[in-house]
Structure formats: structure tokens, C-alpha cells
């Protein structure tokens, strides 16, 4: 069994190496499959949503994989299979489901919110209950997970609320930000790497062990507190969503090679417990306030502020903005040093962020000094010799 666990880690590492800046999404897809839940990716075209799903299907040998791009004009035949003409002659309304969604273990549906009424009801039943009604008779399907993708969220009034609710995990995907990662993606050397693999039986075994992961009482109590605070904010995830989220926590623990869920595993539920897009920030704040310790929350806050300052500087590259940004970065460094003084046991975490913030600070300083004229070539040479630049997206 240890060998199978190590395979899981190898797959995660290989996917992260191949798909830049997709660490959270890679982990989420693996969690979805281990928990037998469904996941939604929202983002513009060309952000590797389908490529990631295809790669995962190739890694798990023995799976039946179905992929389709939905349109307003998609027909039931495209997704569920054509009617059997032989059976139709006998008055039997039965579909030939071979190679279609009812016979797949893993499914990727692109432009999921373009599903029309002709396929929506059958799609909802298949996703939620793992049943497909063929000639009126319910047939159990082998579906593990559906990965849905869309360039945008569904609009209100389109009747897609139930379909949106079927996806327990929801993640936004965007273009690569870090320039080094972008260049590496263009070179594409990772596409030739040897990818690890596992069999369908090994995946089923991992799903069994996921179900066996223990959930201590403190986790249940924390979830109850989160539910209460969400309700105070007018956010009311369904009981079913909370219940299903337990499997996500179990899968999160298993990926980290643990047999017990920990409080900090709950952080992933910031991608589970919101109902509408405008609730995301509030849900994230409430979940993290219960799932993370004080130091971790402080580090997250400083990290987010440093990112905001740095990104604003990139978009508004002027001396005045740069000078203001350097002052803010100095203040963040001071906050980190203060945090370090009072939390010496967390030196490693704080030092890692200190390095990143200092590097971003230096990058800002370089961008301010770069256009300046110097009195002598030696002065310019001396400055260039002492400067360096590192861009971080945290």
C-alpha cells in the first residue's frame, strides 16, 4: 500500500511540473477523484483545463474516459449515445451507450453551462445519483468524477443553478503570471517527460482508503462553527454540501499521507461552501479564520498585500507609484520581523516569506532606478552589479 501512496505523490509532482501555476487545481482534481466528487474549473480559453483532465485520464490506466464540448445545440445522442435502431423496431426506446458518458469512469465536459434542456435532466441524474435511465429503467453507471469547465459562470435566470450545485469543488483558472514559468511553458520541454501511472484497481484501492480516513470531533465542531458564521452572513450552503465536503477533507488528508483529518485541511472548503461568486471572499475569510492559526493568517494577509502592491506597481510603472510601493514593502518587512520576534518556533515559514517580500521590494527599487541617468559609467556599473530581480507570484 505504501507503493500506491508514493505513486499518488509522484503523479501530483509530475502534473505540477508539467502544468505551471496549477498546484491548487492539480491537488483539487486528485481530491475530486479520490473522493468521487465533481469539480468545476472556471477560466478563459487556453488555460490547460482540458489538457489537465486528458493527462490525468492517461495516467490512470484502465479507465473509460469521455470528453465532450457542449453547445446550445448539443443532442442527447452526442452525450448519451444514439438510439438502437434494432431495439426501436421492437418498440424499445433504448440508447447504445458504448463509448459515451454512461459508460465512463472519468468525464470532462467543456462549456458545461451551455447544456440545453434536451440533455440537462439526464445529465443531472447521472452526475448526482450515478444513474442513467435507458428505456425507462435505471442503470447504475461507473462514473467516478465529472470535471466541468467553462469560460464564465452561469448567469442568473438560465435554469442552471442545479447543475452548478452538482460541482462540489469550484476553482478559477487564469493565464500564467510568472515570466519564468511562461518561458518554460513556451519551450515545452516538460511535455516529453515520462509520466507516472497507476491502474484503475489502484485508484479504487485509494478511494477505499480515503473513506477510511478518520475525522476527529474537533473537525466536526469547527465545521459547525463555520456553518453558524456563514449563516450570520446570509450564506447558507446546503446540508448535502456540508456532508459531501467530509469526503473532500478525507481525500485532502490522504494526499498528505495521513489517516486523520486535521483542522488545517478545512482550508480547501473555501472552494466548496460558497453559493454565488460574490460570496467567495466572505467564505474564504470565515473558513480560514477557523482552519488556520494566527501566524498562518498573518502570513497570508502579508503575502496577499505584497502581491497587490507588486502587481499595482507593474500596471502603473511610475516613480511616484514606485516610491509609495517601496514604503509599503518596508512596512511589510517590518511586520514580518515583528512576527518573527514573537513566534520564534515559526522562523522557517516567516523567513521564506521575508525572502520573497524582500525580493519583490528589490524588484521595485530596480524598476525605479533603471530609467535614471547617472553622472559616470562607474556609478551605473556599480548599481547594476549590486542589483537583482526576482518576480514571485505567491
Legacy VTK file of the C-alpha trace (Angstrom):
# vtk DataFile Version 3.0
C-alpha trace
ASCII
DATASET POLYDATA
POINTS 394 float
0.000 0.000 0.000
2.941 2.326 0.657
3.892 1.889 -3.010
0.447 3.110 -4.100
0.701 6.154 -1.816
4.075 7.003 -3.321
2.555 6.741 -6.808
-0.029 9.324 -5.817
2.718 11.728 -4.754
4.644 11.044 -7.982
1.556 11.820 -10.075
0.950 15.050 -8.205
4.576 16.153 -8.636
4.645 15.229 -12.326
1.456 17.152 -13.090
2.752 20.190 -11.196
5.971 20.038 -13.216
4.073 19.851 -16.496
1.349 22.413 -15.802
2.792 25.639 -14.427
0.994 27.546 -11.658
-1.688 24.870 -11.370
-0.712 23.405 -7.983
-4.079 24.074 -6.351
-6.021 22.787 -9.357
-3.879 19.644 -9.646
-4.441 18.847 -5.981
-8.164 19.571 -6.330
-8.601 17.203 -9.292
-6.830 14.433 -7.409
-9.007 15.129 -4.368
-12.149 15.052 -6.516
-11.245 11.647 -7.948
-10.263 10.161 -4.586
-13.477 11.484 -3.012
-15.581 10.526 -6.068
-16.832 14.084 -6.273
-17.170 16.529 -9.152
-15.081 19.602 -9.869
-15.614 22.777 -11.864
-12.894 24.903 -13.468
-13.767 28.453 -14.483
-11.369 30.435 -16.639
-10.572 31.762 -20.105
-9.809 29.512 -23.041
-6.230 28.319 -23.321
-5.549 27.769 -19.609
-4.998 23.985 -19.816
-8.349 22.963 -18.338
-8.971 20.171 -20.826
-5.266 19.287 -21.168
-5.011 18.618 -17.442
-8.047 16.330 -17.489
-6.788 14.406 -20.516
-3.371 13.946 -18.917
-4.912 12.568 -15.749
-7.050 10.137 -17.735
-3.907 8.877 -19.495
-2.158 8.393 -16.154
-4.878 6.126 -14.726
-4.672 3.042 -16.919
-7.831 1.041 -17.475
-10.300 3.891 -17.077
-13.050 4.670 -19.537
-12.740 8.372 -20.362
-15.330 10.550 -22.082
-14.788 14.139 -23.196
-17.202 16.455 -24.966
-17.684 20.140 -25.646
-21.304 21.145 -25.128
-23.111 23.750 -27.203
-26.630 25.153 -27.188
-27.380 22.635 -29.904
-25.849 19.516 -28.319
-28.122 16.498 -28.605
-28.660 13.567 -26.229
-27.084 11.309 -28.864
-23.764 13.121 -28.559
-23.534 12.649 -24.800
-25.560 9.539 -24.001
-25.414 7.592 -27.270
-27.720 7.075 -30.277
-30.956 5.169 -30.193
-30.598 1.490 -31.052
-32.440 1.068 -34.344
-32.756 -2.678 -33.774
-34.463 -2.148 -30.416
-36.556 0.701 -31.834
-38.027 -1.722 -34.390
-39.282 -3.744 -31.428
-40.809 -0.662 -29.841
-37.989 -0.370 -27.308
-36.618 3.154 -26.771
-33.055 2.263 -25.802
-29.752 4.042 -26.353
-26.486 2.441 -27.370
-24.263 3.927 -24.680
-20.948 2.419 -25.822
-18.080 4.975 -25.664
-20.446 7.602 -24.245
-20.851 9.222 -20.823
-22.996 6.483 -19.189
-20.095 4.022 -19.541
-17.248 6.329 -18.466
-15.314 6.396 -15.193
-13.913 9.882 -15.752
-15.681 12.609 -17.709
-14.613 16.036 -18.912
-17.401 18.330 -20.132
-16.235 21.587 -21.665
-18.542 24.616 -21.755
-20.695 22.783 -19.245
-23.149 25.663 -18.823
-24.156 25.510 -22.461
-26.055 22.310 -21.626
-29.573 22.637 -23.018
-32.855 21.327 -21.713
-32.706 18.279 -24.013
-29.833 16.796 -22.021
-29.979 18.667 -18.706
-32.301 16.366 -16.726
-30.461 13.185 -17.687
-27.146 14.916 -17.016
-28.228 15.987 -13.518
-29.402 12.486 -12.607
-26.275 10.863 -13.967
-23.940 13.268 -12.144
-25.735 13.241 -8.804
-27.180 9.756 -8.498
-24.862 7.842 -10.869
-27.961 6.550 -12.644
-28.911 6.658 -16.310
-32.471 5.889 -17.342
-32.405 3.797 -20.505
-35.817 2.770 -21.821
-37.234 3.958 -18.507
-35.119 1.597 -16.435
-32.432 2.990 -14.109
-28.937 1.710 -14.895
-26.087 2.168 -12.421
-23.149 3.877 -14.115
-19.418 3.510 -13.230
-18.890 7.276 -13.025
-16.292 8.447 -10.507
-15.917 12.135 -11.262
-17.019 14.752 -13.734
-14.628 17.615 -14.407
-16.597 20.517 -15.802
-15.118 23.600 -17.437
-16.462 26.942 -18.549
-15.113 30.300 -19.639
-17.628 32.024 -17.400
-20.071 31.498 -14.572
-23.712 30.768 -15.434
-25.973 33.787 -15.487
-28.991 34.032 -13.228
-32.278 33.006 -14.754
-30.812 30.440 -17.143
-32.065 27.500 -15.075
-28.566 26.176 -14.440
-28.487 26.545 -10.665
-28.990 22.811 -10.082
-26.167 21.933 -12.493
-23.827 24.449 -10.840
-24.667 22.948 -7.438
-23.648 19.467 -8.604
-19.990 20.524 -8.667
-18.693 20.330 -5.118
-15.248 21.793 -5.830
-15.001 25.056 -7.775
-11.748 26.633 -8.876
-10.844 29.623 -11.022
-8.007 29.166 -13.539
-6.102 32.002 -15.192
-3.155 32.554 -17.501
0.414 32.001 -16.302
1.683 35.054 -14.409
5.341 34.373 -13.625
7.561 35.229 -16.604
9.987 32.361 -15.956
7.111 29.870 -15.911
5.710 31.421 -19.085
9.010 30.987 -20.923
9.302 27.407 -19.667
5.806 26.717 -20.951
6.756 28.112 -24.377
9.846 25.907 -24.540
7.647 22.934 -23.686
10.404 20.635 -22.506
8.070 19.161 -19.875
5.764 17.673 -22.497
8.348 14.982 -23.234
8.805 13.891 -19.643
7.899 10.348 -18.636
4.665 10.495 -16.668
3.966 8.089 -13.788
0.900 5.886 -13.888
-1.446 3.806 -11.792
-4.098 1.243 -12.610
-7.819 1.625 -12.126
-7.655 -1.035 -9.392
-5.029 1.012 -7.548
-7.233 4.092 -7.801
-10.210 2.156 -6.408
-7.991 0.982 -3.553
-7.001 4.588 -2.800
-10.681 5.582 -2.832
-11.351 2.842 -0.274
-8.578 4.142 1.984
-9.928 7.664 1.547
-13.226 6.510 3.032
-11.291 5.050 5.978
-9.606 8.345 6.938
-10.751 9.325 10.433
-12.439 12.642 11.144
-11.959 13.769 14.770
-14.677 15.557 16.735
-12.811 18.866 16.649
-13.203 18.942 12.866
-16.969 18.388 13.110
-17.195 21.113 15.753
-15.194 23.512 13.589
-17.484 22.856 10.630
-20.474 23.632 12.838
-18.910 26.959 13.843
-18.188 27.793 10.205
-21.802 26.984 9.290
-23.076 29.325 12.010
-20.849 32.207 10.905
-21.783 31.694 7.266
-25.471 31.854 8.175
-24.851 35.094 10.057
-23.551 36.481 6.739
-26.597 35.208 4.870
-24.647 32.356 3.241
-26.449 29.034 3.546
-24.693 26.034 1.956
-26.967 23.008 1.910
-26.687 20.163 4.412
-25.822 17.933 1.469
-22.865 20.158 0.530
-21.524 20.043 4.100
-21.956 16.271 4.186
-20.177 15.770 0.866
-17.372 18.083 1.969
-16.294 15.453 4.515
-15.045 13.247 1.671
-13.012 16.179 0.369
-11.348 16.566 3.766
-10.599 12.831 3.869
-9.035 12.947 0.408
-7.017 16.025 1.346
-5.591 14.145 4.340
-4.810 11.054 2.264
-2.931 13.091 -0.349
-0.799 14.393 2.510
-0.287 10.740 3.537
-2.288 10.988 6.742
-5.016 8.743 8.105
-6.642 11.504 10.156
-8.132 14.812 9.030
-6.511 17.880 10.587
-8.038 21.292 11.208
-5.901 22.973 8.555
-7.316 20.590 5.915
-10.536 22.598 6.218
-8.942 25.457 4.231
-9.850 23.690 0.976
-13.534 24.212 1.809
-13.145 27.861 0.789
-13.635 26.375 -2.699
-16.699 24.396 -1.637
-19.009 26.369 0.647
-19.924 29.424 -1.423
-23.075 29.568 -3.487
-22.563 32.710 -5.574
-19.411 34.447 -6.805
-19.915 37.481 -4.570
-19.774 35.191 -1.504
-16.278 33.843 -2.269
-14.280 36.374 -0.246
-16.530 36.141 2.802
-16.469 32.341 2.730
-12.696 32.300 2.338
-12.227 34.639 5.306
-14.548 32.653 7.591
-13.116 29.257 6.606
-9.513 30.411 7.012
-10.219 32.105 10.341
-11.230 28.703 11.729
-8.823 26.493 9.801
-5.561 28.373 10.288
-3.608 29.540 13.306
-2.884 33.222 13.985
0.603 33.169 12.423
-0.600 31.481 9.244
-3.407 34.010 8.848
-0.946 36.866 9.386
1.423 35.426 6.785
-1.421 35.015 4.300
-2.500 38.605 4.856
1.026 39.966 4.355
1.534 37.764 1.303
-1.697 38.981 -0.305
-0.862 42.624 0.408
2.646 42.219 -1.042
1.148 40.685 -4.189
-1.328 43.564 -4.511
1.373 46.200 -4.094
3.695 44.486 -6.565
1.010 43.901 -9.201
-0.199 47.505 -8.925
3.391 48.643 -9.452
3.644 46.523 -12.614
0.479 48.067 -14.010
1.345 51.657 -13.043
5.073 51.861 -13.542
5.803 55.419 -12.434
8.304 56.853 -9.982
5.613 58.108 -7.599
3.848 54.753 -7.506
7.208 53.028 -7.113
8.210 55.178 -4.150
4.883 54.520 -2.448
5.273 50.790 -3.133
8.747 50.716 -1.552
7.382 52.297 1.630
4.613 49.705 1.811
7.091 46.876 1.248
9.316 48.252 4.035
6.307 48.236 6.352
5.512 44.625 5.426
9.101 43.584 6.104
8.878 45.310 9.499
5.640 43.443 10.237
7.316 40.141 9.363
10.314 40.850 11.567
7.977 41.705 14.432
6.020 38.499 13.847
9.258 36.533 13.809
10.406 38.047 17.106
7.277 36.856 18.906
6.972 33.475 17.130
10.455 32.005 17.007
9.113 28.484 16.503
7.809 29.583 13.083
11.118 31.000 11.827
11.177 28.819 8.710
7.730 29.927 7.484
8.376 33.588 8.265
11.867 33.596 6.734
10.519 32.114 3.497
8.035 34.950 3.135
10.647 37.517 4.207
12.864 36.396 1.340
10.030 36.737 -1.160
8.912 40.162 0.069
12.495 41.462 0.117
12.995 40.181 -3.430
9.830 41.903 -4.608
10.978 45.068 -2.811
14.305 44.918 -4.658
12.491 44.399 -7.959
10.505 47.566 -7.324
13.654 49.503 -6.443
15.342 48.328 -9.639
12.380 49.448 -11.741
12.577 52.935 -10.174
16.340 53.305 -10.582
16.565 51.795 -14.067
15.440 54.842 -16.069
17.595 57.259 -14.074
20.674 58.885 -15.636
23.968 58.599 -13.837
26.850 61.015 -13.746
29.503 58.412 -14.507
29.545 54.979 -16.126
31.188 53.596 -12.980
28.218 54.604 -10.857
25.836 52.912 -13.240
28.039 49.808 -13.356
28.236 49.661 -9.580
24.447 49.838 -9.269
23.900 47.144 -11.892
26.405 44.903 -10.165
24.567 45.092 -6.856
21.031 44.768 -8.190
18.995 41.674 -8.860
15.407 40.912 -9.671
13.104 38.052 -8.802
9.438 38.008 -9.633
7.170 35.983 -7.354
3.538 35.077 -7.708
2.501 33.671 -4.337
LINES 1 395
394 0 1 2 3 4 5 6 7 8 9 10 11 12 13 14 15 16 17 18 19 20 21 22 23 24 25 26 27 28 29 30 31 32 33 34 35 36 37 38 39 40 41 42 43 44 45 46 47 48 49 50 51 52 53 54 55 56 57 58 59 60 61 62 63 64 65 66 67 68 69 70 71 72 73 74 75 76 77 78 79 80 81 82 83 84 85 86 87 88 89 90 91 92 93 94 95 96 97 98 99 100 101 102 103 104 105 106 107 108 109 110 111 112 113 114 115 116 117 118 119 120 121 122 123 124 125 126 127 128 129 130 131 132 133 134 135 136 137 138 139 140 141 142 143 144 145 146 147 148 149 150 151 152 153 154 155 156 157 158 159 160 161 162 163 164 165 166 167 168 169 170 171 172 173 174 175 176 177 178 179 180 181 182 183 184 185 186 187 188 189 190 191 192 193 194 195 196 197 198 199 200 201 202 203 204 205 206 207 208 209 210 211 212 213 214 215 216 217 218 219 220 221 222 223 224 225 226 227 228 229 230 231 232 233 234 235 236 237 238 239 240 241 242 243 244 245 246 247 248 249 250 251 252 253 254 255 256 257 258 259 260 261 262 263 264 265 266 267 268 269 270 271 272 273 274 275 276 277 278 279 280 281 282 283 284 285 286 287 288 289 290 291 292 293 294 295 296 297 298 299 300 301 302 303 304 305 306 307 308 309 310 311 312 313 314 315 316 317 318 319 320 321 322 323 324 325 326 327 328 329 330 331 332 333 334 335 336 337 338 339 340 341 342 343 344 345 346 347 348 349 350 351 352 353 354 355 356 357 358 359 360 361 362 363 364 365 366 367 368 369 370 371 372 373 374 375 376 377 378 379 380 381 382 383 384 385 386 387 388 389 390 391 392 393
